[in-house]
Amino acid sequence: SKSGEITGPLLAVAGDVRGIQSGGRDFAVSATGTLMYILGSGSRATPAWVDRDGEVTLIHPEWDGVFTSVALSPDATRITAAVTTAGRADVWVARVDQEGSPPQRITFEERDVVRPFWLPDGDTVAYIAAPSGKSMTELLARRWDGTGSVRTLLSAEQLGTQRTLQEADVSRDLRWIVYRVGGGVGTRDIYAFEMGVDTVGRPIIAESFNEHSPDISPDGRFLAYGSNESGRDEVYVRTFPDVSGGKWVVSIRGGREPCLLYTSPSPRDRTRSRMPSSA
């Protein structure tokens, strides 16, 4: 009605309206009552190799879904991804060095699964999820082939905050876990946890802005992250673990999702890639 109140019975007027990552739907209604919407699931994708000439090769042509993260193993033989199917997200792993090798799921009982990445050993996938029986997300890890038990790298009790764990990175020497908590505007902060030393994590970049996407350099001396402190998202680099030793903005006209790369051109020495997320 003109007053903005809902009157009368509910009536479905459109189906298959495309969703967006934040949970909303792509549609609009004019003042005269005209509905405009986009059909289908625009988030569905298929992982592929793209060479420097722009040539695209599908990794597994039949493997499609809603991908929220993709990460390449250090030796470039496997990929891991968070894929949403049948209404829930799970971590999947696929070999890219063996043609016809099917993707396999390695999470089953966990909830709220996001952002898998490879640990430096190249055989273990770390990911964020709420374990069975717990309400808070934690940083978990499991062998890439799904064998063995699930390990907890950072528990909810070790976060040092009641805010939800959303992103994480582990240093190459396995000494540090750097992670982002919070998902609302102005609540995203970056914490650090020193393995074997800290009992709870501590905030290292926790200002009145949104700090997110932490990524430790391969030598462990620098930390890249995103922040909107300039009024828009930019990529910054600070010294690490003492973040007060220097700070530089490295993006030019805005930037998100930094990833510090190894200097060697070998695929074995590349870090993981990231896909943007609005969480």
C-alpha positions in Angstrom: 0.0 0.0 0.0 1.0 3.7 -0.3 1.6 3.8 3.5 4.2 1.1 3.2 2.2 -1.4 5.1 1.9 -5.1 4.0 -1.8 -5.9 3.5 -3.5 -9.0 2.1 -2.1 -12.5 1.6 1.5 -13.2 0.5 1.7 -13.9 -3.3 4.7 -15.1 -5.3 5.2 -12.9 -8.3 8.6 -14.1 -9.5 10.9 -17.0 -9.1 14.6 -17.7 -9.6 15.7 -14.2 -8.7 19.5 -14.0 -8.6 21.0 -13.8 -5.2 24.1 -11.8 -4.2 26.8 -12.8 -1.7 25.5 -10.6 1.1 22.3 -12.6 1.1 20.1 -10.0 -0.8 18.4 -10.4 -4.1 18.8 -8.5 -7.4 15.5 -6.8 -7.9 13.9 -3.4 -7.8 10.3 -2.0 -7.7 9.3 1.3 -9.2 6.8 3.8 -7.6 4.2 2.6 -10.1 4.6 -1.0 -9.1 6.8 -2.3 -11.9 9.1 -5.1 -10.8 12.5 -5.6 -12.4 14.8 -8.5 -11.5 17.7 -10.6 -12.7 17.2 -14.3 -13.4 19.4 -17.1 -12.2 22.2 -17.6 -9.8 24.8 -15.1 -10.9 27.3 -16.4 -8.3 27.8 -19.8 -9.9 31.2 -20.4 -11.4 33.6 -23.0 -12.6 37.4 -22.9 -11.6 39.8 -22.5 -14.5 43.4 -21.9 -15.5 44.0 -18.6 -17.3 47.4 -18.1 -18.9 49.2 -14.8 -19.7 47.7 -14.8 -23.2 44.2 -15.0 -21.8 43.6 -18.7 -22.7 41.1 -20.3 -20.4 41.2 -24.0 -19.6 38.5 -25.4 -17.3 39.9 -27.5 -14.5 36.9 -29.7 -14.2 34.2 -28.8 -16.7 31.4 -30.3 -14.7 32.5 -28.8 -11.4 30.4 -25.7 -10.9 28.8 -24.1 -7.9 28.8 -21.0 -5.7 32.6 -20.6 -5.0 33.5 -18.1 -2.2 37.2 -19.0 -2.1 39.8 -20.7 -4.3 43.4 -21.5 -3.2 46.2 -23.2 -5.1 48.5 -25.6 -3.2 52.2 -24.6 -2.9 53.2 -27.2 -5.5 50.4 -26.2 -7.9 49.0 -29.7 -8.1 45.8 -29.2 -6.1 43.2 -26.5 -5.4 40.9 -26.1 -2.5 37.6 -24.1 -2.5 34.6 -23.3 -0.3 31.7 -24.4 -2.4 28.0 -24.0 -1.6 25.8 -26.9 -2.7 22.3 -27.9 -1.4 22.2 -24.9 0.8 25.4 -25.4 2.8 29.1 -24.5 2.3 31.9 -27.1 2.5 35.6 -27.3 1.7 36.4 -29.3 -1.5 39.8 -30.3 -2.9 40.6 -31.2 -6.5 43.8 -32.4 -8.1 44.8 -30.3 -11.1 47.7 -32.5 -12.1 45.7 -35.6 -12.9 43.1 -35.3 -15.6 39.7 -36.7 -14.7 40.4 -36.8 -10.9 37.1 -35.7 -9.3 36.8 -33.0 -6.6 36.2 -34.4 -3.1 34.6 -32.9 -0.1 36.6 -32.8 3.2 34.2 -31.1 5.6 31.0 -32.8 6.8 29.8 -31.9 10.3 31.1 -28.3 10.4 28.9 -25.2 9.9 29.6 -21.8 8.5 32.5 -23.0 6.5 34.5 -20.3 4.7 37.9 -19.3 3.3 40.1 -22.5 3.0 43.8 -22.0 2.4 46.9 -24.2 2.3 49.3 -24.5 5.2 53.0 -24.3 4.2 53.5 -28.1 4.3 51.3 -28.2 1.2 49.3 -31.2 2.5 47.0 -29.5 4.9 44.1 -27.3 4.3 43.1 -24.8 7.0 39.6 -23.3 7.0 37.2 -21.3 9.2 34.1 -23.1 10.5 32.0 -23.8 13.5 32.7 -27.3 14.8 29.8 -29.6 15.6 28.4 -28.7 19.0 29.9 -25.2 19.0 28.3 -21.8 18.1 31.5 -19.9 17.3 33.7 -20.3 14.3 37.3 -21.5 14.8 40.4 -22.0 12.6 40.5 -25.7 11.8 42.7 -27.9 9.6 42.7 -31.2 7.9 44.7 -33.2 5.4 43.9 -32.4 1.8 42.6 -35.9 1.1 40.2 -35.9 4.0 42.1 -38.6 6.0 42.9 -38.2 9.7 41.1 -36.1 12.2 40.3 -32.4 12.2 42.7 -30.3 14.1 42.0 -27.0 15.9 44.6 -24.3 15.2 42.8 -21.5 16.9 39.8 -22.1 19.2 37.0 -19.7 20.0 38.4 -19.4 23.5 41.7 -18.3 22.1 40.3 -15.5 19.9 40.5 -12.9 22.6 37.1 -11.4 21.6 33.5 -12.5 21.3 33.3 -11.3 17.7 33.2 -13.9 15.0 36.4 -15.2 13.3 36.1 -14.3 9.6 39.6 -14.5 8.0 43.0 -15.9 8.9 46.5 -16.4 7.7 49.4 -18.5 9.1 53.0 -17.6 8.8 55.3 -19.9 6.8 57.2 -20.9 10.0 53.9 -21.7 11.7 54.7 -19.3 14.5 52.0 -16.7 13.9 48.3 -16.8 13.2 46.9 -13.4 12.0 43.1 -13.2 11.8 40.2 -10.8 11.3 37.2 -10.7 13.5 33.9 -8.9 13.1 31.6 -8.6 10.1 29.7 -5.3 10.5 30.6 -1.8 9.5 33.3 -0.5 11.8 33.7 -3.8 13.7 36.4 -5.5 11.6 39.7 -5.6 13.4 42.9 -7.7 12.9 44.4 -9.8 15.8 47.5 -11.9 16.1 48.2 -15.1 18.0 51.8 -16.4 18.6 51.8 -20.2 18.7 53.2 -21.6 21.9 53.4 -18.2 23.5 49.9 -16.6 23.6 46.9 -18.0 25.4 44.6 -15.6 23.7 45.0 -13.4 20.6 45.6 -9.7 20.8 44.5 -6.8 18.6 47.3 -5.4 16.4 45.3 -3.3 13.9 42.1 -2.3 15.6 41.1 1.2 14.8 37.8 2.9 14.2 37.9 1.7 10.5 37.3 -1.6 8.8 40.5 -3.5 8.7 40.4 -6.9 6.9 42.1 -9.4 4.6 45.4 -9.9 6.6 48.2 -11.6 4.7 51.7 -12.3 6.1 54.7 -12.0 3.8 56.6 -15.2 3.0 59.6 -14.0 5.1 57.3 -13.1 8.0 58.5 -9.5 8.1 55.5 -7.7 6.7 51.7 -7.8 6.9 49.4 -6.6 4.1 45.8 -5.8 4.8 42.8 -3.7 3.5 41.3 -0.7 5.3 38.8 2.0 4.5 40.6 4.6 6.6 41.0 6.9 3.6 37.3 6.8 2.9 37.6 3.9 0.5 39.2 0.5 0.6 42.9 0.6 0.0 45.7 -1.9 0.5 48.3 -1.2 3.3 51.5 -2.9 4.3 53.0 -2.7 7.8 56.0 -4.2 9.5 55.4 -7.4 11.4 55.0 -8.6 14.1 55.7 -5.0 15.4 53.2 -3.1 13.3 54.5 0.2 14.6 57.7 -0.1 12.6 56.3 1.3 9.3 53.2 1.7 7.3 52.7 2.2 3.6 49.7 2.4 1.3 50.5 0.4 -1.8 47.2 0.6 -3.8 46.7 3.6 -6.2 43.0 4.1 -6.7 41.5 1.7 -4.2 42.2 -2.0 -3.6 41.0 -5.1 -1.8 42.1 -8.7 -0.9 46.0 -8.3 -0.9 48.2 -11.3 -1.4 51.9 -11.1 -0.8 53.7 -13.3 -3.3 57.0 -15.2 -3.2 59.7 -13.7 -5.3 60.5 -17.0 -7.1 58.5 -17.5 -10.4 58.2 -21.2 -9.7 54.6 -22.4 -9.0 55.9 -24.3 -6.0 56.7 -20.9 -4.4 53.5 -19.1 -5.0 51.1 -18.2 -2.2 47.4 -18.8 -2.4 44.9 -16.7 -4.3 41.8 -15.1 -2.9 38.3 -14.2 -4.0 36.5 -11.2 -2.6 33.9 -11.7 0.1 31.5 -9.3 1.6 31.3 -11.1 5.0 
